[in-house]
Amino acid sequence: MDVSGGSGQPGSGNDEPAEHPAGPTAPATGPTRPAGPERREPPAPPAAEPGTENTGDGTADADADATSGGAEPEHRSPAPSGIAKGEPPQPRPREPGGGILMGRPFGVPVYVAPSWFLVAALITWVFGGQLDRVLPELGAARYLVSLFFAVAFYASVLVHELAHTVAAIRFKLPVRRIQLQFFGGVSEIEKEAETPGREFVLAFVGPLLSLVLAGLFYLAMKPVDPGTVTGVLLAGLMISNLIVAIFNLLPGLPLDGGRMLRAVVWKITGKPMSGTIAAAWVGRALAVAVLIGLPLLNQSGALGGDSTDTSGMDTVTDALLAAILAAIIWTGAGNSLRMARLREHLPDLRARTLTRRAVPVQTDTPLSEALRRANAAGARALVVVDAHGNPLSLVRESAIVGVPEHRRPWVPVSGLAQDLTDGMRVSAELAGEELLDVLRATPATEYLVIEETGEIYGVLSAADVERAFVKAMARPPA
């Protein structure tokens, strides 16, 4: 809440958060009472808790999730004797969702997106047509064989993604989920690798496993008659895994090859942002090349087709497929740039500097008197405490705005306050993604910020965090 002027009239709440002094300015109180490859986007600021008002702009989950959120770093939570630094977090369980849950290999949920059924039907239809030319005696049964091929191909894609997942777990990077979708799969790794070497390995293991699978299918083909169903299936799986490996090795974000290029530039320059910029622009150039080159290659027969038997429908299909692939690559490269810029500035989001100074008041204190004390102390927030100074609730800024000034002497602050929950108590030491993760775990309009000793430091407004978050995204890279 923003308490301004000598009249006790609160401000609009749109002021920029002032730099907080090094130590708490409000009277100290006693100890507080107990109270997740593709990199997922850092989480957006928390939205207002259902049933409460938020005077700031609304917020959205960036992953959309992003995102993605969000990452699940270790965060601090209040302990009976204050805030114990490094105390194990107690977040509310959250299921990432994203389709039909198929299992949890290595503890990571694997989802099949609804779009997978569309591409499975498309593969069944296309491969069935090829089987009709190679094995016409199958008749309608060719579509069952084609469906089996579609499932087996996506099982290979899952192995590709599991390679990323195992490497991430080996490097102690949290993996939120694996999702099989229209154009392959996505491993949502929630943190960046700490070194360029780990980034390179993390990206390379996926295409490496696809190459290994292609080799295994090739070896399995040797003793099999190529004119049988088994021979055709093995040949198809070998070729498809080889294509997956080669395509992902192309040196442009968001492909695995782009992350390998990023790691190389990062190693040379010592700056991860330089690697991201280089790999993202190569990715955009790759998107243009796919848009123009793929239809031309198909028409020329360079990809195995018959250039003399190309119909108008085939040309349209090739152009549409190229446009979809190019759009995915271009968008992914742009998202990688935006996420890298945001991650570069996220450390600037510090609870200590964004916190509003607060004054403690008793539950029966009239609102007018509470505002007078806040103005006298230069504070912008009110914390309701008990007789021993333990914080009980936070006076909501939106509630104060709704009380006419002539009624404030008769309205106790307790009637305008929101009870504190465990998640609404945050450490003054939180910053960056860790701060956003803790706030997203318990959406609210205000949070109590406390020192490691349990003393009140101030009140953090979600609107202030949102404005700082937007500034961080808009700021150009260093």
matplotlib code that plots the C-alpha trace (Angstrom):
import matplotlib.pyplot as plt

x = [0.0, 1.2, 0.6, 1.4, 1.0, -0.1, -3.7, -3.5, -4.9, -3.3, -1.8, -2.9, -0.4, 1.2, 4.3, 7.6, 8.9, 11.4, 14.8, 14.6, 17.2, 19.8, 17.9, 14.3, 12.9, 9.8, 9.9, 11.3, 9.0, 9.6, 10.1, 7.5, 5.2, 5.5, 3.9, 11.0, 16.1, 13.8, 14.5, 11.3, 10.7, 11.3, 8.1, 6.0, 5.1, 2.2, -1.3, -3.7, -5.2, -8.7, -11.2, -8.9, -8.4, -5.2, -4.7, -1.8, -2.0, -2.9, -0.1, 0.1, 2.2, 4.8, 5.4, 2.8, 2.9, 5.8, 6.9, 7.2, 6.9, 8.2, 11.6, 11.6, 14.8, 15.3, 13.8, 13.6, 10.5, 9.7, 10.7, 9.5, 12.6, 12.6, 13.8, 16.4, 18.6, 18.6, 15.5, 13.9, 11.0, 7.4, 5.7, 2.2, 2.3, 1.7, 1.2, 2.5, -0.1, 0.1, -1.9, -2.2, 0.2, 1.9, 4.4, 7.3, 10.6, 13.4, 10.7, 9.9, 6.2, 5.8, 2.8, 1.3, -0.3, -3.6, -1.8, 0.1, -3.0, -3.3, 0.3, -0.1, -3.1, -1.1, 1.9, -0.5, -2.1, 1.2, 3.1, 0.1, 0.2, 3.9, 3.2, 0.5, 3.1, 5.7, 3.5, 0.2, -0.8, -1.4, -4.6, -6.4, -4.0, -1.4, -2.9, -2.4, 1.2, 1.4, -0.1, 2.5, 5.2, 3.9, 3.9, 7.4, 8.7, 7.5, 8.9, 12.3, 11.6, 10.9, 14.3, 15.8, 14.2, 15.0, 18.7, 18.4, 16.5, 19.1, 21.9, 20.0, 19.5, 23.2, 24.0, 21.4, 19.1, 15.4, 13.2, 9.6, 8.2, 8.6, 5.9, 5.3, 3.6, 2.9, 6.5, 8.4, 9.1, 10.1, 12.1, 11.3, 14.6, 14.0, 17.5, 20.4, 23.5, 26.3, 29.1, 29.3, 30.7, 27.6, 25.4, 27.1, 26.7, 23.1, 22.3, 24.4, 23.1, 19.7, 20.9, 23.6, 20.9, 18.9, 22.0, 22.6, 18.9, 19.4, 22.5, 20.7, 17.8, 20.3, 22.0, 18.6, 17.7, 20.8, 19.3, 15.8, 14.2, 13.6, 10.4, 8.7, 6.7, 9.5, 12.1, 10.0, 9.4, 13.0, 14.1, 11.5, 12.6, 16.2, 15.6, 13.3, 15.8, 18.6, 16.5, 15.7, 19.4, 20.5, 17.7, 18.4, 22.1, 21.4, 23.3, 20.4, 18.2, 15.8, 17.3, 19.9, 22.6, 21.8, 22.4, 25.7, 26.6, 25.6, 27.9, 30.8, 30.4, 29.8, 33.1, 35.0, 33.6, 32.9, 29.4, 26.3, 24.3, 26.7, 26.2, 22.4, 22.4, 24.6, 22.7, 19.3, 20.2, 21.6, 18.3, 16.3, 18.5, 17.8, 14.1, 14.3, 16.3, 13.7, 10.9, 12.5, 14.7, 12.5, 9.9, 12.7, 14.5, 11.3, 10.5, 14.0, 13.8, 16.9, 14.9, 14.1, 10.9, 10.2, 10.5, 8.6, 5.6, 4.9, 1.3, 0.0, -1.3, 2.2, 3.6, 1.1, 1.7, 5.5, 5.1, 2.7, 5.1, 8.0, 6.0, 5.1, 8.7, 10.1, 7.6, 8.4, 12.2, 11.8, 9.5, 11.8, 14.8, 13.0, 11.8, 15.4, 16.6, 13.8, 14.3, 18.1, 17.6, 15.2, 17.5, 20.3, 18.4, 16.4, 19.0, 18.0, 14.7, 15.5, 13.0, 15.1, 15.1, 11.4, 10.0, 7.9, 8.6, 5.9, 4.7, 3.2, -0.3, -2.6, -5.8, -8.1, -6.1, -8.4, -7.4, -7.0, -4.5, -2.6, -2.3, -1.1, 1.7, 2.7, 2.9, 4.9, 7.4, 7.5, 6.1, 3.9, 2.4, 0.7, 1.2, -1.2, 0.5, -0.5, 0.4, 3.8, 4.6, 4.1, 2.6, -0.9, -2.1, -1.4, -3.7, -4.6, -4.0, -7.1, -9.2, -7.9, -8.8, -12.4, -12.9, -14.0, -11.8, -14.6, -15.2, -11.5, -11.5, -14.2, -12.8, -10.3, -7.4, -8.2, -11.3, -9.2, -6.4, -5.7, -4.5, -0.9, -0.3, 2.9, 3.6, 2.9, 6.1, 9.1, 12.8, 14.4, 17.3, 15.3, 16.1, 15.5, 13.8, 13.9, 11.8, 9.3, 8.9, 8.1, 5.6, 3.9, 3.5, 1.1, -0.6, -1.5, -1.5, 1.0, 3.6, 5.3, 9.1, 11.1, 14.7, 16.6, 16.1, 12.3, 12.0, 9.6, 11.5, 8.4, 5.7, 6.2, 3.5, 2.8, 2.2, 5.7, 7.2, 5.2, 6.5, 10.1, 9.6, 8.3, 11.2, 13.7, 12.2, 12.3, 15.8, 18.4, 21.1, 24.3]
y = [0.0, 3.5, 5.9, 9.5, 13.0, 14.2, 13.6, 9.8, 9.4, 6.4, 6.8, 4.9, 2.1, 2.9, 4.6, 3.0, 1.0, 3.1, 1.8, 0.2, 1.2, -1.3, -2.3, -2.5, 0.9, -0.4, -1.3, -4.8, -7.6, -11.0, -14.2, -15.1, -18.0, -21.2, -20.7, -27.3, -29.6, -26.6, -24.3, -23.3, -19.6, -18.0, -17.6, -14.5, -12.4, -13.9, -13.2, -12.0, -14.6, -15.6, -13.6, -10.6, -7.4, -6.3, -2.7, -3.4, -4.8, -8.5, -10.9, -14.1, -17.2, -16.8, -20.5, -20.1, -22.1, -20.1, -19.9, -21.6, -21.3, -22.1, -23.3, -25.1, -23.9, -24.4, -21.6, -20.4, -20.7, -19.3, -21.4, -21.2, -19.3, -17.0, -17.8, -20.5, -19.9, -23.0, -24.5, -27.1, -25.6, -26.7, -25.7, -26.8, -29.8, -28.8, -31.1, -29.6, -31.1, -30.9, -33.9, -37.6, -38.8, -41.9, -42.5, -41.2, -42.5, -41.3, -39.5, -37.1, -37.1, -37.9, -36.5, -37.0, -33.8, -34.0, -32.8, -36.2, -38.0, -35.8, -36.4, -40.1, -40.2, -38.3, -40.7, -43.7, -42.4, -41.4, -44.5, -46.7, -45.3, -46.2, -49.7, -50.1, -49.6, -51.8, -54.6, -54.4, -57.8, -56.3, -54.6, -52.7, -54.2, -51.8, -49.1, -51.2, -51.6, -47.9, -47.1, -49.4, -47.5, -44.1, -45.4, -46.9, -43.7, -41.6, -44.1, -43.3, -39.6, -40.4, -42.1, -38.9, -36.8, -39.2, -38.7, -35.0, -35.8, -38.2, -35.7, -32.9, -35.1, -35.9, -32.2, -31.6, -29.6, -30.0, -31.4, -30.4, -32.8, -34.4, -33.8, -35.6, -33.3, -32.6, -32.0, -34.4, -34.0, -31.4, -31.8, -28.9, -28.3, -25.5, -24.1, -23.3, -25.4, -23.9, -24.3, -24.3, -27.9, -29.1, -27.2, -28.9, -32.4, -31.7, -30.8, -33.4, -36.5, -36.3, -36.5, -39.0, -41.4, -40.9, -41.9, -44.9, -46.0, -45.5, -47.8, -50.4, -50.5, -50.8, -53.8, -55.4, -55.0, -57.1, -60.6, -59.6, -59.8, -56.2, -57.2, -58.2, -56.1, -56.4, -55.2, -52.2, -51.2, -51.4, -49.5, -46.8, -46.5, -46.3, -43.5, -41.6, -41.7, -40.6, -37.6, -36.7, -36.8, -34.7, -32.2, -31.6, -31.2, -28.1, -25.2, -22.9, -22.4, -23.9, -27.1, -29.2, -28.1, -24.5, -25.2, -26.8, -23.7, -21.5, -23.5, -23.1, -19.3, -19.2, -21.0, -18.7, -15.4, -16.3, -14.8, -17.1, -14.2, -13.9, -17.6, -17.2, -14.2, -16.0, -19.3, -17.5, -15.5, -18.7, -20.3, -17.5, -17.9, -21.6, -20.9, -18.9, -21.6, -24.3, -22.1, -21.7, -24.7, -27.6, -27.3, -26.9, -30.0, -32.0, -30.9, -31.6, -35.2, -34.6, -36.0, -39.3, -38.3, -38.5, -35.0, -36.0, -37.1, -34.1, -32.9, -29.5, -30.9, -32.2, -28.8, -27.2, -29.8, -29.3, -25.5, -25.9, -28.2, -25.9, -22.9, -24.7, -25.9, -22.4, -20.8, -23.2, -22.6, -18.8, -18.5, -20.8, -18.7, -15.5, -17.0, -18.1, -14.6, -13.2, -15.8, -15.2, -11.4, -11.9, -14.4, -11.9, -9.2, -11.4, -11.0, -7.3, -8.5, -8.5, -8.6, -6.3, -3.5, -3.9, -4.0, -1.2, 0.1, -1.0, -0.1, -2.6, -1.8, -3.5, -5.2, -2.6, 0.4, 2.8, 3.1, 6.8, 6.4, 3.6, 5.8, 8.7, 6.5, 5.3, 8.8, 9.9, 7.0, 7.5, 4.0, 2.7, -0.4, -1.7, -5.0, -6.1, -7.6, -9.2, -7.9, -9.6, -8.1, -11.2, -10.4, -11.7, -10.1, -7.5, -4.5, -4.7, -1.6, -2.1, -2.3, 1.0, 2.7, 1.6, 3.2, 6.9, 9.2, 10.3, 6.7, 5.8, 6.8, 4.2, 1.3, -1.0, -2.2, -5.8, -5.5, -4.6, -7.2, -10.5, -13.3, -14.4, -17.9, -19.7, -18.7, -15.1, -14.8, -14.4, -13.8, -10.4, -12.3, -13.8, -12.6, -13.5, -16.7, -17.9, -14.9, -15.3, -19.1, -18.4, -15.8, -17.9, -20.8, -18.6, -15.9, -12.8, -9.0, -8.4, -10.4, -10.0, -9.7, -10.7, -10.9, -14.1, -13.2, -13.1, -9.3, -7.5, -5.9, -4.6, -5.5, -6.6, -5.7, -8.1, -5.0, -3.7, -7.0, -7.0, -3.6, -4.6, -7.8, -5.9, -3.5, -6.4, -7.9, -4.5, -3.7, -4.3, -6.9, -5.6]
z = [0.0, -0.7, 2.2, 1.1, 2.2, 5.7, 5.2, 5.4, 1.9, 0.3, -3.2, -6.2, -5.8, -9.1, -7.7, -8.4, -5.5, -3.6, -2.7, 0.8, 3.3, 4.3, 7.5, 8.6, 9.5, 11.2, 14.8, 15.2, 16.4, 17.8, 15.9, 13.4, 14.1, 12.1, 9.3, -13.2, -24.6, -24.1, -21.2, -19.5, -19.3, -15.9, -14.0, -14.2, -11.2, -9.1, -10.0, -7.3, -5.1, -6.0, -4.0, -3.5, -5.4, -7.0, -7.8, -10.1, -13.6, -13.9, -14.4, -16.3, -16.1, -18.6, -19.7, -19.9, -18.8, -19.8, -18.1, -16.5, -15.1, -13.0, -11.8, -8.5, -6.9, -3.2, -1.3, 2.3, 4.4, 7.9, 10.8, 14.4, 15.4, 12.4, 8.9, 8.7, 5.7, 3.5, 5.3, 3.1, 1.2, 1.8, -1.5, -2.4, -4.7, -8.3, -11.3, -14.5, -16.7, -20.5, -21.9, -21.0, -18.4, -19.7, -16.9, -14.8, -15.9, -13.6, -11.7, -14.6, -15.8, -19.5, -21.2, -24.7, -26.0, -27.8, -31.0, -31.0, -32.1, -35.1, -36.2, -35.4, -37.8, -40.4, -40.1, -40.3, -43.5, -45.2, -44.2, -45.1, -48.6, -48.9, -47.7, -50.3, -53.0, -51.3, -49.8, -51.6, -50.3, -46.8, -47.9, -45.1, -42.5, -43.8, -41.6, -38.5, -39.4, -40.1, -36.6, -35.0, -36.9, -35.6, -32.0, -32.4, -34.0, -31.1, -28.7, -30.4, -29.8, -26.2, -25.9, -27.4, -24.8, -22.0, -22.9, -22.3, -19.0, -17.7, -18.5, -16.8, -13.7, -13.7, -13.7, -10.9, -13.2, -12.4, -15.2, -15.1, -17.6, -21.0, -23.6, -26.9, -29.3, -32.9, -34.1, -31.8, -28.1, -25.5, -22.3, -20.1, -18.2, -15.7, -15.2, -17.4, -17.3, -15.2, -17.7, -21.5, -21.4, -19.6, -22.0, -24.9, -23.4, -22.4, -26.0, -27.8, -25.9, -27.6, -31.3, -30.1, -28.9, -32.1, -34.1, -31.9, -32.4, -36.2, -36.0, -34.0, -36.4, -39.3, -37.7, -37.0, -40.7, -41.9, -41.3, -42.3, -45.7, -46.9, -48.6, -45.3, -42.9, -40.4, -42.9, -44.0, -40.4, -39.4, -42.5, -41.7, -38.1, -39.1, -41.6, -39.3, -36.4, -38.8, -39.9, -36.3, -35.4, -38.4, -38.1, -34.4, -35.1, -37.3, -35.6, -34.7, -31.7, -30.6, -32.0, -30.1, -32.6, -31.7, -28.1, -29.0, -31.0, -28.1, -25.8, -28.2, -28.5, -24.7, -24.2, -26.6, -25.4, -21.8, -22.1, -22.3, -23.7, -26.7, -27.4, -27.2, -29.6, -32.1, -32.0, -32.2, -35.3, -37.0, -36.0, -37.7, -40.9, -40.7, -40.5, -43.8, -45.4, -44.4, -45.7, -49.1, -49.5, -48.3, -51.1, -53.7, -52.5, -52.6, -56.1, -57.3, -55.9, -53.7, -50.7, -52.4, -54.2, -58.0, -59.4, -62.5, -60.5, -58.4, -58.3, -57.4, -54.1, -53.3, -53.9, -51.6, -48.9, -49.1, -48.8, -45.9, -44.0, -44.7, -43.4, -40.2, -39.5, -40.3, -38.0, -35.2, -35.6, -35.9, -32.9, -30.8, -31.7, -30.7, -27.4, -26.6, -27.0, -24.9, -22.1, -22.1, -21.8, -18.9, -17.1, -17.5, -15.6, -13.1, -10.4, -10.3, -8.8, -5.1, -2.3, -0.2, -2.7, -3.8, -0.3, 1.0, 4.5, 7.0, 10.5, 12.9, 14.4, 16.8, 15.6, 17.1, 15.8, 13.7, 10.1, 10.4, 13.3, 11.5, 8.4, 10.5, 12.0, 8.6, 7.2, 10.2, 9.7, 5.9, 5.5, 2.8, 4.3, 7.5, 9.3, 12.0, 15.0, 18.3, 21.8, 21.5, 18.2, 16.1, 12.7, 12.1, 8.9, 6.2, 5.6, 1.9, -0.1, -2.2, 0.9, 2.2, -1.1, -0.7, 2.7, 2.6, 4.6, 6.9, 8.0, 8.7, 12.4, 13.0, 10.9, 12.6, 10.5, 11.3, 9.1, 6.1, 6.6, 5.0, 7.4, 6.8, 5.4, 5.3, 1.7, 2.4, 4.5, 2.4, 3.2, 2.5, 0.9, -2.0, -5.5, -9.2, -10.1, -6.5, -5.5, -8.3, -7.6, -3.9, -4.8, -7.5, -5.0, -3.0, -5.2, -3.2, -3.5, -0.6, 1.2, 4.5, 4.1, 7.2, 8.1, 8.9, 12.6, 12.2, 12.4, 10.1, 7.2, 5.2, 2.8, -0.8, -3.3, -6.2, -8.3, -7.6, -8.5, -11.8, -12.8, -12.0, -14.0, -17.0, -16.8, -16.7, -19.9, -21.7, -20.7, -23.5, -22.9, -21.4]

ax = plt.figure().add_subplot(projection="3d")
ax.plot(x, y, z, "-o")
ax.set_aspect("equal")
plt.show()
